[in-house]
Amino acid sequence: MSARTSQIIEGGPVAAPSVVAAPRPGRGIALLLAALVLFTLMDAAAKHLGTRYHPAQVVWARFAVNSLILLTIFGPRIPRLIRSRQPGTQVLRALAQLATVVLFFGAIRYIGLAEAAALTDLNPVLITLGAALFLGEKLGPRRLIGIGVAFAGAMIILRPGVGVMHPAALLALAAAFSYTAGALLTRVVRGDGLATSMLWSALVGTTLSSLAVPFFWQPVAMGDLWIFLALGILGTAGQGLLILAFSEAEAGTLAPFGYTGLIFSSVWGFVFFNQLPDGWTVLGAAVIVAAGLYVWARERQAARQG
């Protein structure tokens, strides 16, 4: 889903390893674009499955396959890797990420991929606001301008009171807020290793969705089985490519390219569902992207001056 844009801008859940070779920005950008292709394909698979199965079943498949892949990769190292310095915070973080997936998959069942992606791309400016409110980071007038402009973009897409946008768009907007909570909690637990956080997210998501899925289970058609498997594989492979991207290039170099996920979402929406974003969505998305890039540029400038 489009929440990966804020991962790119913040460098949070997928921050680069601490020991990095000489930067290779071209390779990093290529890996990032490949990751976004996979992530948006995952969203398209979830939208397709959501027309045939309850979102709870789709969410369960997303986490179950992800957990299976991680268990296979880490194997006997899991008892050591699962140890966290802040297990309670890890649980809260995993719950926020589970909520994001539930909300986003619920939204794209009814609205286009591009519309949902545009609304969730509020993440970067929401994280800036949340970091100021809860983590004590400074919130100057320029950041406030970026936040206000981004919300104006969201209102252009939603057009409250006009009655054009499907109410499910509010689920995508809520997903932006739940993802922001997850990203901020990721900052809090950054003392844990990447593998630790990935395992907590996957296992908590699998456990809770497994409790819910029996109430919504539908027999899976043989022709859909591979799509369920692809859902988890695409998400896991995309995150792996994203990590590699950060090992090849700096987060500041990659940040502007994160918004290409909007383009990929629009392409898959047209190819698979014959859906194109309307003019209001394009305008609102452009406003959100401009606000996000403005905040990112100000962060870069402040970092150089500091």
Backbone torsions as a table, in degrees:
resi	resn	phi	psi	omega
1	MET	NA	169.6	-173.3
2	SER	-70.2	-10.1	177.4
3	ALA	-59.1	-16.6	177.1
4	ARG	-61.5	-23.9	177.7
5	THR	-55.8	-43.7	-179.1
6	SER	-71.7	-27.8	172.7
7	GLN	-60.8	-41.0	-178.4
8	ILE	-66.9	-45.8	-176.0
9	ILE	-71.5	-38.7	-177.1
10	GLU	-87.5	-24.8	-176.7
11	GLY	68.4	21.9	-171.9
12	GLY	-77.5	-85.0	-173.9
13	PRO	-62.3	-18.4	-176.5
14	VAL	-128.1	38.2	-178.0
15	ALA	-60.3	150.4	-176.4
16	ALA	-67.7	152.8	175.7
17	PRO	-57.9	153.6	-175.6
18	SER	-70.4	-27.1	177.8
19	VAL	-106.3	113.2	-172.6
20	VAL	-126.9	141.5	176.6
21	ALA	-73.4	179.8	178.8
22	ALA	-56.3	133.4	-177.2
23	PRO	-58.1	138.0	173.8
24	ARG	-127.2	82.5	-170.8
25	PRO	-59.4	-38.3	-180.0
26	GLY	-60.6	-45.1	179.0
27	ARG	-66.0	-40.2	179.5
28	GLY	-62.2	-43.1	179.2
29	ILE	-64.3	-41.8	179.0
30	ALA	-62.0	-41.7	178.6
31	LEU	-65.8	-39.3	178.3
32	LEU	-62.5	-46.7	180.0
33	LEU	-62.2	-38.7	177.0
34	ALA	-63.6	-40.2	178.8
35	ALA	-62.6	-42.4	-179.3
36	LEU	-68.3	-33.4	174.3
37	VAL	-60.1	-45.5	-178.8
38	LEU	-67.2	-43.2	-179.6
39	PHE	-62.4	-43.7	-178.8
40	THR	-72.1	-29.5	172.1
41	LEU	-65.5	-38.4	175.4
42	MET	-59.0	-43.7	178.3
43	ASP	-62.0	-39.3	178.2
44	ALA	-65.0	-40.6	177.3
45	ALA	-62.4	-40.9	179.2
46	ALA	-64.9	-39.0	178.5
47	LYS	-64.8	-42.3	178.3
48	HIS	-61.7	-47.4	-179.2
49	LEU	-66.1	-32.3	-178.8
50	GLY	-65.5	-17.4	176.7
51	THR	-81.0	-12.2	-176.2
52	ARG	-119.8	-24.9	-175.4
53	TYR	-130.9	155.7	178.2
54	HIS	-64.9	143.4	179.6
55	PRO	-55.0	-29.8	178.9
56	ALA	-61.3	-37.5	178.8
57	GLN	-70.4	-37.2	178.7
58	VAL	-68.3	-42.3	178.0
59	VAL	-61.9	-44.2	179.2
60	TRP	-58.4	-44.9	179.9
61	ALA	-61.7	-41.5	179.1
62	ARG	-56.3	-46.7	-177.4
63	PHE	-80.5	-36.3	-177.3
64	ALA	-64.9	-45.9	179.0
65	VAL	-66.5	-39.0	176.9
66	ASN	-59.8	-44.4	178.9
67	SER	-63.6	-42.5	-179.8
68	LEU	-60.4	-42.1	179.6
69	ILE	-65.1	-45.4	-179.7
70	LEU	-65.4	-39.6	177.8
71	LEU	-62.7	-37.1	178.4
72	THR	-68.5	-40.8	-177.6
73	ILE	-69.6	-47.2	-172.3
74	PHE	-89.8	-26.8	173.4
75	GLY	46.0	-123.2	-174.7
76	PRO	-65.2	-11.9	179.9
77	ARG	-82.2	-6.6	-174.2
78	ILE	-60.3	-45.0	179.3
79	PRO	-55.8	-32.5	178.4
80	ARG	-80.5	-42.2	-176.4
81	LEU	-69.9	-28.3	-175.6
82	ILE	-75.3	-13.7	180.0
83	ARG	-68.2	128.5	-178.5
84	SER	-123.2	146.6	174.6
85	ARG	-74.2	-22.1	-178.1
86	GLN	-136.2	69.5	-174.9
87	PRO	-60.3	-36.8	179.3
88	GLY	-62.7	-42.4	179.4
89	THR	-68.3	-35.5	177.1
90	GLN	-62.6	-39.3	178.1
91	VAL	-64.2	-45.3	178.4
92	LEU	-60.9	-41.5	178.6
93	ARG	-62.2	-44.8	179.9
94	ALA	-64.8	-37.0	178.0
95	LEU	-64.6	-40.1	178.2
96	ALA	-64.1	-40.6	179.9
97	GLN	-70.0	-36.6	175.1
98	LEU	-62.6	-43.7	178.2
99	ALA	-60.1	-38.1	179.5
100	THR	-61.7	-45.8	-179.6
101	VAL	-64.9	-44.0	179.8
102	VAL	-60.2	-46.7	-178.3
103	LEU	-66.8	-43.7	-177.2
104	PHE	-68.7	-44.9	178.4
105	PHE	-64.1	-34.5	175.7
106	GLY	-66.0	-37.8	-179.2
107	ALA	-66.8	-47.7	-174.2
108	ILE	-73.0	-5.7	172.4
109	ARG	-67.5	-25.4	-173.7
110	TYR	-119.5	-25.7	-177.9
111	ILE	-119.1	168.7	-176.8
112	GLY	-71.1	156.8	179.1
113	LEU	-61.0	-40.9	-177.7
114	ALA	-65.0	-41.9	179.1
115	GLU	-61.9	-46.2	-179.4
116	ALA	-64.6	-41.8	-179.8
117	ALA	-63.3	-40.0	-179.5
118	ALA	-63.6	-41.8	-179.3
119	LEU	-69.2	-39.6	-179.9
120	THR	-73.6	-15.0	176.5
121	ASP	-75.6	9.1	166.6
122	LEU	-69.9	-13.5	-172.4
123	ASN	-49.4	-48.9	-174.9
124	PRO	-58.0	-43.1	-179.0
125	VAL	-76.3	-30.8	175.6
126	LEU	-65.6	-38.4	178.5
127	ILE	-65.3	-38.3	176.6
128	THR	-60.6	-44.2	178.5
129	LEU	-66.1	-45.2	-179.1
130	GLY	-64.1	-36.9	179.0
131	ALA	-64.8	-34.2	178.0
132	ALA	-72.3	-40.1	-176.4
133	LEU	-74.9	-38.1	-170.5
134	PHE	-113.7	-21.5	-177.3
135	LEU	-112.3	2.7	174.2
136	GLY	77.9	14.6	178.1
137	GLU	-77.9	153.9	-176.5
138	LYS	-70.0	144.3	178.5
139	LEU	-128.5	91.9	-177.9
140	GLY	-85.2	177.4	-177.2
141	PRO	-62.4	-34.6	-178.8
142	ARG	-68.4	-38.7	176.1
143	ARG	-64.0	-41.1	178.7
144	LEU	-61.7	-38.7	177.5
145	ILE	-61.4	-46.8	179.5
146	GLY	-59.7	-41.9	179.9
147	ILE	-65.0	-44.9	179.8
148	GLY	-63.1	-41.5	179.9
149	VAL	-65.7	-40.8	179.7
150	ALA	-62.4	-41.8	177.6
151	PHE	-66.4	-34.1	175.1
152	ALA	-62.0	-39.5	176.4
153	GLY	-61.7	-41.0	178.2
154	ALA	-63.7	-39.3	179.3
155	MET	-67.3	-31.8	176.0
156	ILE	-63.0	-40.5	179.2
157	ILE	-70.1	-45.0	-176.1
158	LEU	-74.9	-35.9	-177.6
159	ARG	47.2	60.5	-177.6
160	PRO	-58.0	136.7	-180.0
161	GLY	92.7	-17.9	-179.7
162	VAL	-84.4	-30.4	177.6
163	GLY	77.6	23.8	-178.8
164	VAL	-92.7	-48.5	-176.7
165	MET	-74.0	142.5	177.9
166	HIS	-65.2	141.7	179.4
167	PRO	-56.4	-22.6	179.7
168	ALA	-64.8	-16.2	176.1
169	ALA	-61.2	-26.7	177.7
170	LEU	-66.5	-26.8	175.8
171	LEU	-66.2	-40.9	177.7
172	ALA	-64.6	-38.9	177.7
173	LEU	-64.9	-41.9	177.0
174	ALA	-63.8	-34.0	178.0
175	ALA	-62.8	-33.9	177.2
176	ALA	-62.4	-39.5	-179.6
177	PHE	-72.3	-41.7	179.9
178	SER	-67.6	-35.6	176.6
179	TYR	-65.7	-38.2	177.2
180	THR	-58.7	-43.5	177.4
181	ALA	-59.9	-43.0	178.6
182	GLY	-63.5	-40.0	-179.4
183	ALA	-66.9	-40.8	178.9
184	LEU	-66.3	-39.8	177.4
185	LEU	-67.6	-28.9	176.0
186	THR	-64.5	-37.2	175.9
187	ARG	-62.2	-38.1	-177.6
188	VAL	-66.7	-36.4	-175.7
189	VAL	-101.2	21.9	-175.4
190	ARG	-67.7	-8.4	173.9
191	GLY	-69.7	-22.0	174.3
192	ASP	-77.7	153.6	178.7
193	GLY	-71.1	162.7	179.1
194	LEU	-59.3	-43.8	-179.4
195	ALA	-61.4	-38.2	179.4
196	THR	-61.0	-48.9	-179.4
197	SER	-65.3	-39.3	178.3
198	MET	-63.0	-42.2	-179.8
199	LEU	-65.6	-44.3	178.6
200	TRP	-59.7	-45.5	-179.7
201	SER	-60.6	-47.3	-176.7
202	ALA	-67.2	-44.4	-174.7
203	LEU	-73.7	-39.9	176.3
204	VAL	-65.2	-44.0	178.7
205	GLY	-61.0	-42.5	179.5
206	THR	-66.2	-43.3	-178.5
207	THR	-61.5	-50.6	-176.3
208	LEU	-70.6	-40.1	178.8
209	SER	-68.5	-28.0	177.0
210	SER	-68.2	-30.0	176.8
211	LEU	-70.8	-31.7	-176.1
212	ALA	-88.9	-33.2	-168.9
213	VAL	-62.8	-30.5	179.0
214	PRO	-59.5	-27.5	-179.0
215	PHE	-76.4	-14.8	-176.1
216	PHE	-124.8	6.4	-171.9
217	TRP	-65.7	135.5	171.1
218	GLN	-124.9	142.7	176.8
219	PRO	-56.1	137.5	-177.1
220	VAL	-90.0	124.2	175.8
221	ALA	-66.2	143.5	-177.8
222	MET	-56.2	-35.9	-179.4
223	GLY	-69.5	-17.5	-179.5
224	ASP	-98.1	-10.9	-175.2
225	LEU	-59.8	-42.4	-177.8
226	TRP	-68.2	-27.6	178.5
227	ILE	-71.3	-39.6	175.5
228	PHE	-60.5	-43.5	178.8
229	LEU	-65.2	-40.9	-179.5
230	ALA	-63.0	-32.6	-179.7
231	LEU	-54.6	-51.3	-179.8
232	GLY	-73.2	-37.2	-178.6
233	ILE	-66.1	-43.1	-179.9
234	LEU	-62.8	-42.7	179.7
235	GLY	-64.4	-43.5	-179.3
236	THR	-68.3	-44.6	179.3
237	ALA	-65.0	-39.0	178.4
238	GLY	-61.8	-42.4	179.5
239	GLN	-66.7	-36.2	176.4
240	GLY	-62.2	-43.3	177.7
241	LEU	-65.1	-35.7	178.9
242	LEU	-64.3	-41.3	177.6
243	ILE	-63.2	-43.5	178.1
244	LEU	-62.6	-37.2	178.8
245	ALA	-59.8	-42.2	179.8
246	PHE	-71.9	-19.6	176.1
247	SER	-80.4	-14.4	-177.9
248	GLU	-104.2	-23.9	-175.9
249	ALA	-145.3	157.3	178.9
250	GLU	-72.6	152.1	-179.4
251	ALA	-59.1	-38.1	179.9
252	GLY	-63.5	-30.9	177.7
253	THR	-71.8	-37.6	-174.6
254	LEU	-82.0	-25.3	-169.8
255	ALA	-50.8	-50.7	-175.9
256	PRO	-62.6	-25.0	-177.0
257	PHE	-79.6	-10.0	179.6
258	GLY	-62.7	-30.1	-178.3
259	TYR	-74.5	-5.2	174.9
260	THR	-66.2	-15.4	174.7
261	GLY	-57.4	-32.1	175.7
262	LEU	-61.2	-39.7	179.4
263	ILE	-66.3	-47.0	-179.6
264	PHE	-61.7	-41.2	178.4
265	SER	-61.0	-40.1	178.3
266	SER	-64.8	-40.9	179.4
267	VAL	-62.4	-49.3	-178.4
268	TRP	-66.2	-35.2	177.4
269	GLY	-60.9	-38.1	178.7
270	PHE	-75.7	-45.2	-175.7
271	VAL	-64.1	-46.0	-172.2
272	PHE	-95.4	-26.4	-172.6
273	PHE	-127.6	2.7	-179.8
274	ASN	54.6	40.1	-179.8
275	GLN	-116.7	131.8	172.9
276	LEU	-124.3	142.3	178.4
277	PRO	-64.9	143.2	178.2
278	ASP	-78.4	176.2	-175.8
279	GLY	-61.4	-36.8	179.3
280	TRP	-65.4	-39.5	178.7
281	THR	-65.5	-42.5	178.6
282	VAL	-61.3	-44.3	179.6
283	LEU	-63.7	-47.9	179.8
284	GLY	-62.0	-40.8	178.4
285	ALA	-63.0	-40.8	179.4
286	ALA	-62.8	-38.9	178.4
287	VAL	-65.8	-43.6	179.6
288	ILE	-63.2	-45.2	179.5
289	VAL	-62.1	-43.7	179.5
290	ALA	-61.0	-41.6	178.8
291	ALA	-65.2	-42.8	179.1
292	GLY	-63.0	-42.5	179.1
293	LEU	-68.3	-33.9	177.4
294	TYR	-64.2	-46.6	178.1
295	VAL	-62.1	-43.0	179.2
296	TRP	-61.0	-44.1	-179.5
297	ALA	-63.0	-39.9	178.5
298	ARG	-66.0	-37.0	177.8
299	GLU	-64.6	-41.9	178.9
300	ARG	-63.0	-43.7	-179.6
301	GLN	-64.7	-42.5	179.5
302	ALA	-65.0	-37.1	179.7
303	ALA	-65.4	-39.3	178.8
304	ARG	-66.4	-40.6	-178.6
305	GLN	-71.0	-28.4	179.4
306	GLY	-77.1	NA	NA
